[in-house]
Amino acid sequence: MIYATNFAPEDPSEIYDTSYRHGNQLIWIGISVLVGVFAMVVDSKFYRAFSIPIYVLVMVLLAGVLIFGQEVAGARSWFNIGFFKLQPAEFAKFATCLALASYLSGFNVSLQDNRVKFYALGILGLPMLLILGQPDAGSAMVFLSFMILLFREGMPSSIYILGIGVAILSVVSLVFNPLPIFVVLAFLAIQLFIANLKERQIYWLIGSVILAVIVYLGFQFPILKPFTLGLLGLIFVLLSVIHLRHKKAKLVYLMMGAVVLCTLYSFLVNYAFNEILKPHQQDRINVWLQPSKCDPLGSLYNLNQSKMAIGSGGLYGKGFLNGRITQLNYVPEQSTDFIFCTVGEEHGFMGTFAMIFLYTVLMLRIIFLAERQRSDFSRMYAYGVAGILFFHFFVNIGMTIGLVPIIGIPLPLLSYGGSSLISFTILIAVLVKLDSVRFQSI
């Protein structure tokens, strides 16, 4: 696929020509094979014994790249070492996976303990902060994949429910103004108040339906908005008083607090988006959530070309080396972040389906290996690998078709890049090594 992105019918190059990216990738494949073999030869106990030193070493590299790294496209993420570039952020995933598995598999360590939660989140939070300083938001977000590992090992589900709720509220706040969000929250709170009334509840329910109609009509006409807000506030206060008289103060305070906090958070999200984020960062979010606000020849151009390339492949694709949209460089970063476009254009729906099927089989196989481990360390490491692969797979493909924001992360084992290929090889090779000694204590 990398060869296909650089192929030109009028001047075809050899696949082993190192003056092109596909030639370089062959070298990286050879290096990755050697590294993978070495990782499987090393004693399995080495990885747990030296997990913390490996983690510290990579954190030092992440800090060092902020000072001594080479700046490319506004990000200082690479060390320029002779004929190749090294990206420490790629290896930070492996180091964090080892460190987190080692810590959580320690004696008498449980995620029910708040101190353990704090340390675990600190282990994955430190590389995120260092990578954000480069800045490379895409690579930093990959570390959220370790929440899958933490959930498997007993992180309370309430944290995930809260996180998902905050994420949904953030997205809604970027699409709508805080005022309608406040109205919806207040209306939902009123419904909860009504649901807790025991006397003449049917009348309250009928009243709530009438209220919904009034609110809807009130916001259709700007002149009626103040009266609608006043009516909502009055009903909210009256129902609060009624519940206080029934000694349900806890519910009242909970609803009031939820409405106020959510509305305040919505205002903060809007302020951060409009006043703190840079224009190109705003464009990335608008391309995802509100493409109608974007310039088709500007910020929306990349996504449009990506969709066009994938869609033009049809059922069976145009055929290998016949993808004209990717060959003519209409698609950005087509050999790295947008390599999926080449698969879609040249091999169509059947080719992309086959590729997604193989990735799915790989991730399910890793989960199967994780569940058959006797060692807690090996199981946790395997779930960390599965989470990293899933995040890369889902986000990379999702951003090429507009399902998620374009944050720029590679497709595992397929995109061009030496650091990425080697890091994924190490992740999987170490897992294979740990599984080969699953009947031993590590």
N, C-alpha and C positions, 0 to 999 in steps of 0.2 A: 504493500500500500504506500509506503514511503517512496519507493521507486516510481510508482504511478503518479505521485504528485509532482515529481521533477521531470517526468518523461516529456520529450518533445519529438514528434514524428519527424520533423525536418532535421533534427540533430540528436539522435538517440545516443544515450551514454551506456556504458557497461554497468552492470549492477554492482560490480566491485570497485568502481571508480571512486576513490576516496576524496575527490574534489567536490563530490556531491554528498548530500546528507545520507542517501541510501548506502553509499560506500562506507561512510563513517559508522552507520548503524551496524553494518556487518562486523566491524571491529569491536563495537560495544557488545554485540551478541557473543563473540568469541571470549571477550573478557568476562562477561557475565557467566558463561558456562564454567570457566575456570574458578571464578569466585564461588559459584554455587557448589561445585565439587568440593572445594576447600571447606565451605561451611558445613558440608555433610561429613567430612572427614574428621573435623574437630570433635573432641569429646563433648557429649551432650551436657555434661555438668558445667562446662566452661561458661555456657550462656547465662546460667543463673548466678554462678559465682562472680562473674565479671559484669553483670547487668548494670550495676550502679556506676562503676568506672567508665563503661561504654557510654552511658547516659551523660555523665559529667563531661567526657571528652567531646561529645557532639554538641553539648550546650556551649562549651568553650569555642568550638568552631562557629556556632551560630552568632555568638557575641563578636568573634573576630571578624566575621564577614561584614559586620556593620562598619568596621574601621578599615579593614584591608581589602574588602571585596571589590570586585569590578561592577560598576553601575551599568546596567543594560535596561533600556526602556523605562528609566526612572526608578528602577529597583536595584538595590545593592544586595544581590543574592548569590553571586558566584565568586569562587576563587579562580583566578586565571593561572593555571599551572601548566606552563609549557604549551603543548599542542592541544590541551583539552581544558574544559571548565568543570569545576566541581561545585555542586549545589548542596550545601549541608542540610537544607530543609528536607530533602528527600530521605536522607539517612536518619533524620530526627524521628521519623515515624517508627523505624525499626528500634532505635534506642529507647524511645518512650514506651513502645510495646513491651520490650524486655523489662524495663524498670517498673512499669505498672504491674506486670504479672508477678515479678519478683516480690514487690512490696505486699500486694494483696494476698499472695500465697504464704506469707510469713505466719509464724505461730501466733495464735490468738488474735488474728487480725480480722475484723468484721466490719462491713460497710454500714452496720447498724450504729456503729460508734461515730459520733460527730467528728472526732479528731481524725479518724481514718478517712472519712469523707473529705476533710480539709486537705490532708496530705495527698490523697489520690487526685483530687482536682488540681492541686498544686503541681504535681508531676506532669500532668498534661497541659496545664496552664502556662508554665514557664516557656516551653518552646513556642507556644502560640504568641506570647508577648514578644519574644525575640524576633519571630518571623514577621509579625505585624510591623516591627520597627524597620524592616528592610525597604519599603513596605511590600508585603505579598499576602494580601487578604485571602486569596484562593488556597495557598498552601497552609495558611494558619487555620482555616476552617476545616481542613481535613482532620484535625485533631478532635473535632466534635464526634468523629466516628467511634472514639473510645467510650462514648456513652453507651454503646451497645454492649461492650464488655462489662461495664459497671452495672448495667441493668441485669445482665445474666448472673452477676455475682452478688446481687441483693440490694442494689441501690433502690431506696424507696420509690415506688411508682408515683407518689405525690410530687416529687421533684420533676419528673418527666411531664406530668399533667400540667404543672405550673409553667414549665418551659415551653410546652406546646401552646398553652394559652397565651403566653407573652408573645410568642412568635406570630400567632394568628392576629392578635391585637396590633402588633407592629405592622403587619402587612395591610390590615384594614385601615390603619391610621395613615398609611402612605397613599392609599387610594381615595379615601374619603376625608372630609374635614372633621375636626374633633366634635363640632356641634351635633351633627347627625348621630355620631357615635354615642354622645351623651344621652341623646333622646332615646336611642335603642336600649342603652343600659338602664336608664330610668324606667322605661316601659317594662323591661324584663324584671326589674326589681319589684315593680308594682304587681306583676303577675305572681311572683313568689309570695308577696304579702297576701294576695288574694287566696292563693293555694293553702295558706296556713290559717285562714279563717274557717271556723266551724259553723257559724250562724249565717243562714241565708246565703250560702255560697253561690247559689245559682244566680242570684241577683247581681252579685259582684262579678260573676263571670260574664253575664250579659253586658254589664257596665264596661268591662274591660274591652269587649268587642267594639262597643260604641266608641270607647276612647281611642282604640286603634284607628278607626275610621276618621275620627276627628284629627288625630295626629297626622295621618296621611294627607288629608285635605288641607290641614293647616300649613304644611310645608310645601304645598304646591303654589301658595301665594305668599310672597315675601312679607306683605303687610300683616299677615296673620301669624307669622312666626313668634313674635313676642307673646301674644296671647296663648299660643299653644304651649310654649315653654312655661308660662305662668301656671296654666292649668295642670301640666304634668307635675310641677313643683308643689302645687297646692294638694293634689291627690297624694303625692308621696308623703308629704308632711302629715296629712290626716291619717293615712294608714299607719304611719309610724307611731302617732299618738295612740291609736287604737291598740296596736300591738304592745306598746308600753303599759297601757292599762291592763292588758292581759298577761303582764309580767313576761314578755318575750323580748326583753331589752337586747339580749345577745343577737337575735336575728336582725333587729333594727340597726344596731351598730355595725353588724357584718355587711348588711346591704348598703348602708350609707358609705361605709369605708370602701367597699368594692366599687361603687359608682364614682366616688371622688377620685380614688387612686387610678382607676382605669382611664377616666377622662383626663386627669393630669398627665398620665403617661402618654396618652394620645397627643396632647399638646406638645410634650417634650420631643416625641418622635418627629412631629411635623417641623418643630423648630430646628432639630438636628439636621433633618433632610434639607431644609431650605437655607439654613444659615451656616452650618458647619461643614457639610459635605462639599467637595469640589464639584464643578460642573460636570466633569467626565464621570465622577462617581454617581451623580444624580442621573446622568444619561443611562448608565448601566442598569439602574433600578427601574427607570421609566421604560427602557426597552423590554423589560420583563413584565412589568405590571400595567403600564399605560403606553403601549406602542403608538397610539394615535397622537401623542404629544411629541413624538420623536421625528426627526428629519429622515425621510426614506433614503436620502443620499448621504446622510451623515451618520449619526450614532446607530440608526436602524439598518444601515447598509449591510453590515457583517452578518447579522441574523437573517436578513432577507436572502442573501446569497447562499448562506448555509442551507436554509430550507429549500431554496430552488435546486441546489445541487442534489440534495437527498431525494426530493420529490421527482426530479427528472429521471431518476433511475427506474421508476416504474416497478413492475413485478420482478423482472429478472436482471435489470440493469443494462447498461450500455456495453458491457464487456470490459475485460481487463485492458488497461491502457487506452480506453476510449472515453474517459471522463474529461470532456473538454472544459467544463466549468472550473474544475479544480486545477487542470493543467494550465489554464490561462490566468491563474492566480486571482480569480475573482473571490475566492474564499480565503479569509485571513488565517494565518498560522495553520495551513492545511496539513502539514506533516506532523504537527504537535497536538495542539488543543482541539483542532477540528478534523482530525484524521477520520472520524466517523463519516464525514461528508463524502470522502473518497469511496468508502465502502458502500454507502448508499447509492452514489451515482453509478459506480461501475458494476455493482452486484445486486442492486435493487433490494426489494423487500425480502426476497429469499436469502440474500447474502447477509443483510443486517439481522434477520431472524436467526440464522445459523450462528452468527457471532454472539448475539445476546444469549442464545441457548447454551453456547460453550461457556460463557462467563457464569451463567446461572449454575451450570453443572459444577464448575470449579468452586464456587462459593458454597454450594450445598455439600460438596465433598469435604471442604474444610470444616464446616460445622459438624459433619459426621465424625471426622477425625477428632475434633475437639471433645465431643461427648464420649468418646471411647478412651480418653486419657485417664490414667490412674493418678497422675500427678496434677495437682491444682495449678502449678506453674505452667505446665504444658497446655492445659485446657484454657487457661486465661490468655496465654500467648496466642493460641489458635483463634480464639474469638476476636482478639485484637487485629490479627491478620485479616479475618473475614470482614470486620468492620471497615478497615482501610480500603480493601478491594471494592466493597459495596459502595462506599462513598465516592470513590473515584469513578467507578462504572456508572452510577446513577447520575452524578452531577455532570460528568463529561458528555454523556449522551443527551441528558436533559437540556444542557445549555445550547447544544447545536440545533435543537428543535423548539426552543423558547419556553421550556417547562420550568427552568430555573435560571437565575441570573448568570451572565457570562463572567465567570471568575477565573478561568484559565488554569485548569489542572489537566494533566495528561491522562489518556486512556491506558490503563495498565498493560504493559508488555507489548503494546502496539504502537503508541506514539513515539516519535523520534525523541531521543534524549538519553545520554549515557548514564547520568546520575539516577534518573527515574528507572531505567531498565535494571541497573545493578541493584538498586534498593529493593525493588519488587522481587528480584531473583533471590536476594539474601532472605527476605521475609519468608518466602515459600520454601527455600532450601533448609532453613533452620527448622521450620515446621516439620518437614519430612524427616529430618534428623531426630527431632524430639519424638515423633510418632514411631520411629523405628525402635525406640527403647521405652515404649509406653508401659511395659511390664516392670520397669525398674523405677525406683524412687529417685527423683531428681531434686 
